Amino acid sequence: MTFLINKRFNLLFSFLFLSSCENTGVLLEPYIDPHIIFTSRRWWNYDIFITDIHGDKVTQLTKNKWLDFNPSISPDGNQLSFVSNRDGNREIYIMDLIWLDGFTQWEGRNLRNLTNSKENDWTPIFSPMSDKIVFTTYFPSNDNYDIFIINSDGTKKKNITKTPGYEKFPQFSHDGSFIIYQGWQKGKKEIFFTNLLENNTINLTRNNNSNDILSQGNAISPDDQKIVFTSDVDGNNNIYLMNIDGAELKQLTFNKSNDYEPIFSPDGLSIIFTSNRDGNREIYSVDSNGENLINISNNPSDDWSPKFYPDNKKIIFQSLREGVSNWEIFIMDNDGKNQRNITNSPGTDYSFIILPLINP
């Protein structure tokens, strides 16, 4: 039997979500374990796959001889967007996600080209209400990157940034009222804020003679009040925190190596990031006040790109534990215990996202 997640289901899911959160940002049981959507090169080309967190049920969602990568899931769980060059240049495609066999498997249907442009589009991110997508477009003719926003049905495409510089990697606030993104100004990387309601833009880090770098996702605290990022203002990459208006800059890590890819936990109380301070890339955790720094992956191989599982109890990450040419996706408890593979294939598995928690 086939199920399409419809409006009635979304209302039920929203009610269960709000009832169980109690303003903690962490969902309580019962719920279906979220699945992982990822890019994989298993048969000499890159396609989009989905699996449960145990890696037991892997389903191929796209099957194409070109490149399909950079997936993004809508918060309501109904749609998947991704980047593909199947029409000759990189464009953003979208498909419906449908449950099969009593909520045990997925299928992608109704594939369509969302942006349909002559340029190169990538890094699609859904809005919190799932009705819009923000993305980056590259213009080869003048070597320029700009940020665009479009309705998820392909209408009302709008250029948010119109500058000669580079603007990349946008992400929505949790209430959908603003975006932040990476910009390049005068050879330096800066962090920008655009209010989508008032259509005004602010350079949040313009006073720093440094490179200030955003992670691609979850750089905004759950209450939309803080931004976590990497900066080399002290000479090397460390983790910093600032208010959403750029005020009250606070350094969280102090290290002569490189700390990067910081993201907030679902409850906003801790931050995880990647660091090579022990000689290889590993996953670290620190409280949002800068206390209790811990190496949680603690493995001689390279681990990076951590993401919190929605229940705040687990962390999913990228690893080279199966070999330097074999990227795999791993999961562990948020204290580093019970580390194991999710994917285990001879190909490259990467660029993963975690589906939202769903209660059937």
N, C-alpha and C positions, 0 to 999 in steps of 0.2 A: 504494500500500500504506500502511496506517495503522499507526503505532507508538504505543503508550502506554508512557511511561517507567515501567517496573515495578521491583520490588524488586531483581531481578537486575541491572538497569542501574544502579540507585543504588549497589549494592555495588561494581560495576566502577568507576563514577565516583569513589566515595570512595577506592578503592584507588589509582587514577591520580592523584587530587588529592594524597593524602598522600605518594605516592612522588615527586612532582615538586616539592613545596613546599620540602622541606629546611629547615623552620622559618623561611622567609623571608617567608611570607604572600603570595608571588607565584607564580602557576601558570606552569609552563613548557609549551611546545608538545609534542605536537599537541593541538588542541582545536578545536571549532566556535566561530567568532566569536559572542560573545553578542549577542543581539538586544536591542532597546530597546522597552519597553512604555510608552505615553504616552497622555495624554488629548488629544483634538483636537476643535475645533469646526469641522468642515468642511462640514456641511450643517445649520447653524442649531441644532444641539443638540450636546451633549458626549457622545462615545463613547470607548471604549478601543480602541487600535490597537497593532499590533506591526510592527516593521521590523528588517531587518538594519542594521548600522552604516553601510552604504553608501546606505541609503535606496532600494534597488532593488526590494525586495519588501515592500510595505506591505499588511498584512492587517487588516481590521476585525474585532475580536473581539466587540464588543457593538453592537447596532443597536436603539436605543430612542429614543422621542421625548422622554424626560426627561433627567436629568443622570446620567451615569456618569463617575466621576472618582476621583482618589486611589488609583491601583492599587498593589498590593503583591504580590510574587512569593515563593512558598515557596522556601527554599534548595535543596530537591531538584528544583526546576524543574517539579513536577507540577501546582501549583495557582496560580490567580490570584484574589486578593481585591480588591474595590474598593467604593466608596461609590456608592449610587444612591438617588434619590428616586422610583423608579418605582412605589412603593406609597403615595406621599403624603408620607412623611417620609424622612429620610436613614437608610439602613440599610446593613449590610455584606453583600455578596453574594460568593459564591465559585463558581468553575468549574474544571473540569479542563482542563489544557493538553495537547494532543495533537500530536505531530509528524505531518506529511503529506509524501508524495512524497520519501521518502528523506532525511529530516532537512533539508528545505529550506523548509518552510512550517509554520505553526501553525494550530490550530483550537481554539476554546473550546467545551467541551461540558458537559452536566450542570449547568447554572446553577441555583443554589439560594440562598434567603435564609438567611444564617447567623444573624443576630441576631434578626430578626423581632420588633422591639420597637415601642412607641408613642413612644419618645423619638427623639433624633437621634444616630446613631452615625457615627464617622469615624476617620480616621488608623489603619487596620488595619496591623499589623506581625506577620509570622510569627516564631515562635521558631526557633532554629538547627536544631532537629530537625523542623521543619515540622508539628508536631503541635498547636501552640497559636497563638492570635492574641491580641495585646494591642491595645486600642483605647480611644478616648475616647467618652464618652456625655455629651450635653448634655441637661439637664432644664429645659425652659422654665418649668415651674411655679414653680421657686425660683431660676432663673438660676444653675445650678450645673453644673460639669463634673467628672466622675469618670473614673477609669481602671478598665477591666474586662479580664478575661482569659477566654478561652473555648477549648475544644478545637476543632480545625479541622473536626470533624464536627458542631459545633453544640451539644455537650453540656457540662455542668459550667461554666456561666457564673458568674463570681465577681467581685464588686466588690472591687478592691484598695484603693481610696481611699474613705473615707467622711467627708469633711470638708466644711464649708460654703464652702471656697474653690474656686478654679479649678485643676484638674489636667489637663494636656494633653500631647500629643506624646510618648508613651512609646516607648522603644526597648530591645530586649533586649541583654544582654551576649553575647559570643561563645560562652560556655559555657552560656547560658540560665539561669543561677542567679539573676540579678537583673535589674531594669529600672531605668532612670533616666527622669525625666520633668520637665516644666516645671510649676511651681506658682506661684500668686499668693498671697502672704501680706502682709496689711496694706498693700496697694497696691504691693508690690514683687514682681518676678519672681525666683523662687528655683529651685534645682535640687535635686531629691529623689532618693533612692536607696531602693529596696525590695528586700530579700532575699526571694526567692520561696520559699526552702527554710525559712527561719526566721520568715517573715511579720513582719518588723520594718522600719520606715521611718525614714530619717534625712534631715534637712534639711542638705545639704552646704554651703550658702552662707549660713546664717542669720546669721553674724557680719558679713556685708558689708552696709553701708547703700547698696545699689546694686541695679540690675536685672541679673540674671545669666541669660543666654539660651542655650538649647540649639539647635543645628541639628537638623533633622528627619532624623536618620540619620548613622551613622558618627562620632558624637561620642565614642565609647569606643575607646581604642586596641586594636589587635589582640590584645594580651596581657591585656586587661581590667584594666589597672593605672592608666590615666590617663583623664581626661575633658578635652576641649577645648571651650571655650565663649566667648561674648561677654559682656563686662561693661562697665558705665559707671562703675565705682568711682572712676576718675580724672577723671570729668566727661564723657567721650565714649566711644563704643564701641570697645574694643580686644579683642584675642584673648588669652585666658588659658589656662593649663594647671593642673590640680590632680590629686592622687592620687584614687583611687576612693573614699577615705574623707573627702575634702575637705581633706586636709592638703597642705602644700608648694605653696601658690599661687605661680604664676610667670607674669609678664606677658611675652608674646611679641612684641606689636606696640606701638608708641608713636607715635600719630598723632592729630592734632586733627580728622580727619574720622571716618568710620564704617567699621570693619572688622567683618564679621559672616559668618555661614554657614560657620564653620570645620569641616572634616572631616579625619580621618586618611587617609593613604595606606594601601594594603593591607599594606605592610611596616612601617608605623608610624614611618618616618623623617622624613616631611614632613607638612605641613598645608597644604591649599589653602583659600582663603576669598575672599569678595567684599569689595571696598573701593571707596569713591568718592573716594579721596584725590587722584586726578588729574582730578576734575571730573565723571566719569561712572563708572558701575559697571563694574568690571573684575575679572578673576580673578588672584589673587596666590598665590604659594607661599612658604613659609618652613619651614626645618628645625624639627624638634620641639624643638630647643634654642634656638630664636629667631634663628638665624643664616641668612644667605643669602636675604634677602627679595627677591623678584623679581616684577615685573609680567609675567605670562605670556600674557595675552590681548591686551593692548596695542592696543586698537581704539577709535575715537572713538564707537562705538555702545555701548549698555548690554549687558554680559555678566554673568550671575549664576547662582546655584544650581549650582556645579560638583560633579561626582561623578567619582571615579576609575574608569576601566575596570579590570576585574579583573586584567589583566596588569601593572598599575602603570605602563604606558608611555603611556597616553592619558588624556585628560580630556574628559568630555562636559558640556555646559553649555547654559544658556538664553541667547538673544540676541535683540536687536531690530535686527539688521543689515539685515533685509529691510523695515523700516518700523516706526513706533511702534505700529501696531495689528496687526502680524504677528509673533507670537512664534514663533520657530523653535528647533530643537535642533541644536547644532553639536558638532563633535568636533575635538580638536587633540592633538598630541604633548604630553607632560608638560613640555616645554621651550617650548611655545607655537608650534612649527612645524607646518606642514601643516594649517592651520585650514580647515574646510569644513562645508557643511551636511550633516546627516543627513536632516532633514525640509525640505521645500520646497513649501509649500501656501499658498493665500491665507487659510486659516483660522488659528486659534490652536492651536499645538502646545506642550504644557507638561506639568508634573507627571509627569516621566519616571522610570522605574526601569530598571536594567540586569539582564538575566537572568544567572544564575550560569554559569560556564564549564562546558561539557558536552563530554565526549569520547565519541563513539559507538563 
